[in-house]
Amino acid sequence: MHAPPQAAVPPYDPPAQDLVAELRTHAAETRGQDRQFHDRLDGLLPRLSDVRILRDVLAEDAADDDADRRVAGHLRTPAGGARAAEHAHRWWPLFAERPDLLAEFLGDDVDGYPTGAPGLRPEPGPLGYLDYDRWVDSPAVALTVLEQFPVAPEALVARLTALAVGRTRYRHAARRALATHPRAAELARKGLSDDDASVRASAAEWLAALGDTDVPAPEPGWELPAAVPGPVRGLPRAVVGHIDLFLQESTLQGIPRADVERWLALARPDVRLGAGWDGPVAARLGSPLMLPADASVPATVHDDGDVREHQLLATIDLSAIPPGATDLPLPPDGHLLLCANPDLEIYPEGSAVYVPAGAPVVERQTNYDWEPYEYDTPEDLDEDLRRAGELRVGHGYTLPDVTKELRAVHPRAEEIMYVWDGIPDTVGPAGGSGEWRLGGHAFDHEGWGDPAARSAALHEQTGRSEPGDWVLLAQWDGLPMASVYWTITREDLAERRFDRVEVCMYSNP
């Protein structure tokens, strides 16, 4: 019988003596001061080909009875955890010698989730909010390091397999850690006969990723609770992973899973538009205003005959919005022009214009005569918008703000949203998720209420007053302490009645 495969731990090349001397000084000056030790280690890491160099320097001190653990502790700091992938090739030899430390990083299971190393749960900050800035997802860190192993340590294979055939977001990293293991396919196939349907689905997904064409992969979003709406289930892995993180944190905060799943039934997908996303280019901001020659420049005509043109804020190429990215009946192509004169009125002058695909357009001259919030002139606002450049598509999901009506049906809603608002944003790019969104629930930063419901209230006499009929078409959060919303009924959107869009603005200048 062959011995199980093990990772061969290579020796490190002798470091330069001046680096060793600097490490000794670092160790001596930070003895007993873990924070200073890790703060300074963050700057030293790029100069270390292997963290065992530092470990061996620490081991020279007889008072340091576990130099491995002290060095490994750097990955339990926010800075070290955030840069685990960048330095994983420096870390894996240390953990190959000490797989027990990786087991500690993974922690125990609670409802299928690895809890991570003790003491790494977010704690309430000074204002009572959970402080995720000091939290490290230590299971994710451990899996990142394990991906560097030539072959996963046999002592951790059972643990990794359990994660790999689970339904949590950690399963993908666990499968990557097992990718070079000679029994990976065998381990996955065993899950097909498990009594748990979710394990069978996960095993089938894993085998499909390994290229096994005999086993059909489950439908996208299979790992999510059944209550999650279909349009959300098909969103990209990063978005589904954020939902999983939300479920995990809600569970660990003691909120009944059934309450969280009922609230998730209200989730809606949205499209985020920003420079940091990796999707197709879908929008540009500001001028020029391109319209068919026979179309009127969007404007409000007042009773006294005064005409106030609406400033073009964004031009969106709808053909770049992937089908199913929102749950709105958007046109599959053409351009959507979003216009508004945000001047601190609850209902600023504004409009939306749809230009069908293939329609000949020409640049139109504009004459804006209004005083924009936070800008000296409309031209200053336009110049700032144009500087943003092209905006790319990103994907996300939203949950509603907690209203009196929702609270009556979901008594734990505020508690649930407290967790959702606080967890790290694993969906957006490092530079933020973008100031523009299409679809989803409106983010009401100022507590004024759902703008879609407000639009319904405007039409109590027209038969277009059912709040459930109105949806958020777009939202812009590009002004300080202010948001602009474009809302419409689903029926009008399906019929391309963009002339019936309502525009409102919430602000707290």
Buried (B, 14 or more C-beta within 10 A) or exposed (E): EEEBBBBEBEEBEEBEEEBBEBBBEBBEEBBEEBEEBBBEBBEBBEEBEBBBBBBBBBBEEEEBEBBBBBBBBBBBBEBBBBBBBEBBEBBBBBBBBBBBBBBBBBBEBEEBBBBBBEEBBBEEEEEEEBBBEEBBBBBBBBBBBBBBBEBBBBEBBEBBBBBBBBBBBBBBBBBBBBEBBEBBBEBBBBBBEBEBEBBBBBBBBBBBBBEBEEBEBBEBBBBBBEBBBEBBBBBBEBBBBBBBBBBBBBBBBEBEEEBBBBBBEBBBBBBBBBBBBEBEBBBBBBBBBBBBEEEEBBBBEEEEEEEBBBBBBBBBBBBBBBEEBBBBBBBEEBBBBBBBBBEBBEEBBBBBBBBEEEBEBEEBEBEBEBEBBBBEEBBEBBEBBEEBEEBBBBBBBBBBBBBEEBEEEBEBBEBBBBBBEBBEEBBBBEEEBBBBBBBBBBBBBEEBBBBBBBBBEBBEEEEBBEEEBBBBBBBBBBBEEBBBBBBBBBEBBEEEEBEBBBBBBBBEE
